[in-house]
Amino acid sequence: MALSNAERQRRHRERQKQKLAAAAPNIAAQYENVGSDLREKLYALIEAENTRRERYATLTPVQHTDFRRVILDIALNENRSGIAETALMVLLQALCMGESSEKEILEARRQKEALAVKKTENRDMREQVTPLAAHYVRVPNFG
């Protein structure tokens, strides 16, 4: 008896799941390790920034950066913490998991920013209002 296409696909998915389970038995643990490694990198970055600020502090009290501020800076595309760009690069590299280099990530961000500037320029060009010349204005004749 011939198998239906759906049945073949279901069996194929089951075989793929079994192969994946044999190749990487504990993917959840691997993701947890990546997450903890990312946290450690971000905390080390924050600690280094706080140490740098303390070193160069004069008589004014030093404002310490915390993890929440860095995450907010990344989410809001701000840099109040002073290390948001570096932290964002660490985060992007972790998300890429070695698939993209830092150079590729920076190039993609530059292209995105250039496209945003281009769109803004195009929108500004369209939004410019020019007065109509006198001969284009039509006045109805009710006479």
C-alpha positions in Angstrom: 0.0 0.0 0.0 1.4 3.4 -1.0 1.9 6.0 1.7 0.3 9.4 1.4 2.5 12.4 1.0 1.5 13.6 4.5 2.4 10.3 6.0 5.8 10.4 4.3 6.4 13.9 5.6 5.4 12.9 9.1 7.8 9.9 9.1 10.6 12.1 7.7 10.1 14.7 10.5 10.2 11.9 13.1 13.5 10.6 11.6 14.9 14.1 11.6 13.9 14.6 15.3 15.6 11.3 16.2 18.7 12.3 14.4 18.7 15.7 16.1 18.1 14.1 19.5 21.1 11.8 18.9 23.4 14.6 17.6 22.5 17.2 20.3 20.9 15.4 23.2 20.5 18.5 25.4 19.9 21.6 23.4 18.2 23.3 26.3 21.4 23.0 28.3 23.4 24.4 25.4 21.1 27.5 25.2 21.4 27.9 29.0 25.2 27.9 28.7 25.0 30.5 25.9 22.7 32.7 28.0 24.9 32.5 31.1 28.0 33.2 29.0 26.3 36.3 27.5 25.3 37.5 31.0 28.9 37.0 32.2 30.2 39.0 29.3 27.7 41.9 29.9 28.4 41.9 33.6 32.2 42.0 32.9 31.6 44.9 30.5 29.6 46.8 33.0 32.1 46.2 35.8 34.9 47.4 33.6 33.0 50.6 32.8 32.2 51.3 36.5 35.9 50.7 37.4 37.0 53.1 34.6 34.6 55.7 35.9 35.8 55.4 39.5 39.4 55.7 38.3 38.8 59.0 36.6 36.4 60.4 39.1 37.2 63.6 40.8 35.4 65.1 43.8 31.9 64.4 42.2 30.2 61.1 43.1 30.4 58.4 40.5 27.2 57.2 38.9 27.4 53.5 38.5 25.9 51.7 35.5 23.8 48.7 36.2 22.5 45.8 34.0 19.0 47.3 33.7 20.3 50.6 32.4 22.4 48.8 29.7 19.4 46.7 28.6 17.2 49.8 28.5 19.8 51.7 26.4 19.8 48.9 23.9 16.0 48.7 23.8 15.6 52.4 23.5 18.6 52.9 21.1 20.2 55.3 23.6 23.6 55.5 25.2 23.2 56.9 28.7 25.2 54.1 30.1 28.2 54.8 27.9 28.6 51.1 26.9 25.3 50.4 25.0 27.0 50.1 21.6 29.6 47.6 22.9 26.9 45.7 24.8 24.7 45.6 21.7 27.6 44.2 19.7 28.1 41.4 22.4 24.4 40.7 22.2 24.3 40.5 18.4 27.4 38.3 18.3 25.7 35.9 20.8 22.5 35.9 18.7 24.5 35.1 15.6 26.3 32.2 17.3 29.3 32.5 15.1 27.4 32.7 11.8 28.2 36.4 11.3 31.4 38.3 12.2 31.6 41.6 13.8 32.6 43.2 10.5 29.4 41.8 8.8 27.2 43.0 11.7 28.7 46.5 11.5 28.3 46.6 7.7 24.6 45.5 8.0 24.0 48.2 10.6 25.6 50.8 8.3 23.4 49.7 5.4 20.3 49.9 7.6 21.2 53.4 8.7 22.0 54.6 5.1 18.6 53.2 4.0 16.8 55.0 6.9 18.5 58.3 5.9 17.6 57.8 2.3 13.9 57.1 3.3 13.9 60.3 5.4 15.3 62.4 2.6 12.7 61.0 0.2 9.9 61.7 2.6 11.2 65.3 3.1 11.2 65.8 -0.6 7.6 64.6 -0.9 6.4 66.7 2.0 7.7 70.0 0.6 4.8 72.1 -0.3 5.2 74.4 -3.3 2.8 77.2 -4.0 0.7 76.8 -7.1 1.4 79.1 -9.9 -1.3 81.6 -10.7 -2.2 80.0 -14.0 -2.8 76.6 -12.4 -5.4 78.0 -10.0 -8.9 77.5 -11.4 -11.6 79.7 -10.2 -15.2 78.6 -11.0 -17.3 80.9 -13.1 -20.8 81.2 -11.7 -21.8 83.9 -14.0 
